[in-house]
Amino acid sequence: MAVDGVSMVRRAEKADHRTATEVLLRSRHASIPAIPPLVHSDEEVKRHFVGTVMPSAEVWVAEVDETVTGVLVLNGNWIEQLYVDPDWTNQGLGAALVERAKAERPEALDLWTFKSNQGAQRFYERHDFRAVGGTDGDNEEGEPDIHYRWTR
């Protein structure tokens, strides 16, 4: 999917580590109060993303004009992270990343989103994800969340 014909989704490379982490952090910070603040410092998040997430999961990026504007982390059938730079929301990048996830995992996908994040809930439901469970806060942030699943 393209934003004005200039976007692409591709596998992240080592050179994308820093910019992908910056997109994640900008998105997380801009999403407060719809989602709770991070429980780790920005530096801890950067170290974890570069040292643990990038080497152990499938990381995809969305680019516009060769600038990373979105990040998708797939681990097995789980979308563990999906973030779009706040300057690029509502431009189809999140949809392009979800479509890439569906192409990579054509049978089923699972994810968690906070109950407080109604925008994310609407987004995933528009992309045919259905709520299949949830918790009262069984996560680092201690906040209620919803388990969503997409099946072909």
C-alpha positions in Angstrom: 0.0 0.0 0.0 1.3 3.5 -0.8 0.8 6.9 0.7 0.8 9.1 -2.4 2.9 6.4 -4.1 6.0 7.0 -2.0 5.6 4.5 0.8 6.8 0.9 1.2 6.9 -1.8 3.8 10.0 -3.8 4.1 12.0 -6.0 6.5 14.0 -3.8 9.0 17.7 -3.9 8.6 20.4 -3.2 11.3 20.6 0.4 10.0 16.9 0.9 10.9 17.4 0.1 14.6 17.7 3.7 15.8 15.0 5.2 13.7 12.6 2.3 14.4 13.1 2.8 18.1 12.5 6.5 17.8 9.2 6.0 16.0 8.2 3.6 18.7 9.0 6.1 21.5 7.4 9.1 19.7 4.3 7.1 19.1 4.1 5.8 22.7 4.7 9.3 24.2 2.1 10.9 21.9 -0.5 8.2 22.8 -0.7 9.2 26.4 -3.4 9.2 28.0 -5.1 6.7 25.6 -2.4 4.3 26.7 -0.4 4.3 30.0 3.1 5.8 30.1 6.0 3.5 29.6 7.3 1.9 32.8 10.9 2.0 31.5 13.1 4.9 30.5 13.6 5.7 26.9 17.1 4.5 27.1 16.0 1.1 28.6 13.4 0.8 25.8 16.1 1.5 23.2 18.4 -1.1 24.6 15.7 -3.7 24.8 14.4 -3.0 21.3 17.9 -3.1 19.7 19.4 -5.8 21.9 16.4 -8.2 22.3 13.5 -7.4 19.9 15.4 -6.7 16.7 17.5 -9.9 16.9 14.7 -12.3 18.1 11.6 -11.1 16.2 10.5 -10.2 12.7 10.6 -6.4 12.4 9.1 -4.6 9.5 9.2 -0.9 8.8 7.0 1.4 6.7 8.8 4.1 4.9 7.8 7.4 3.2 10.4 9.1 1.1 13.0 6.7 2.6 12.2 7.7 6.1 11.0 5.1 8.6 7.5 6.1 9.7 6.0 2.9 11.1 7.2 -0.2 12.9 5.7 -3.7 13.1 7.1 -6.5 15.3 5.9 -10.0 14.6 6.8 -12.9 16.9 5.2 -16.1 15.8 1.6 -15.3 15.1 1.7 -12.3 17.5 1.8 -8.7 16.5 3.8 -7.6 19.5 4.2 -4.0 18.5 2.7 -1.7 15.9 3.6 1.9 16.0 3.2 4.8 13.5 5.0 8.1 13.9 2.5 10.6 15.2 3.2 12.9 12.2 2.0 10.1 9.9 -1.1 8.7 11.6 -4.3 8.3 9.5 -2.2 8.0 6.3 -2.7 4.3 5.7 0.7 3.2 7.1 -0.8 1.2 10.0 -3.1 -0.5 7.5 -0.1 -1.3 5.3 1.7 -2.8 8.2 -1.3 -4.9 9.2 -1.7 -6.1 5.7 2.0 -7.2 5.7 1.4 -9.1 8.9 -1.6 -10.9 7.4 0.5 -11.7 4.3 3.3 -13.1 6.5 0.9 -15.0 8.8 -2.0 -15.9 6.5 -3.8 -18.2 8.9 -4.1 -16.1 12.1 -2.7 -13.2 14.1 -3.1 -12.3 17.7 -2.3 -9.0 19.6 -3.0 -7.2 22.8 -4.2 -3.6 23.1 -5.1 -1.6 26.2 -8.8 -1.2 27.0 -8.2 2.5 27.3 -7.0 2.7 23.7 -10.3 3.0 21.9 -8.6 4.3 18.7 -6.6 1.1 18.4 -9.6 -1.0 19.1 -11.5 0.7 16.2 -8.5 0.3 14.0 -8.1 -3.4 14.6 -11.8 -4.1 14.3 -11.8 -2.3 10.9 -9.1 -4.8 9.9 -11.3 -7.8 10.9 -9.7 -8.5 14.3 -12.2 -9.7 17.0 -11.8 -9.5 20.8 -11.4 -13.0 22.2 -10.4 -12.2 25.8 -8.6 -9.8 28.0 -7.1 -9.2 31.5 -7.6 -6.8 34.3 -4.0 -5.7 34.0 -1.8 -8.7 33.6 1.0 -6.6 32.0 3.9 -4.4 33.0 1.7 -1.3 33.1 -0.9 -3.0 35.3 -3.6 -1.8 33.0 -6.6 -3.7 31.6 -6.2 -5.0 28.1 -7.9 -6.8 25.3 -6.7 -9.9 23.3 -7.6 -9.6 19.6 -7.4 -12.3 17.0 -7.7 -12.2 13.2 -8.3 -15.4 11.3 -8.5 -15.9 7.5 
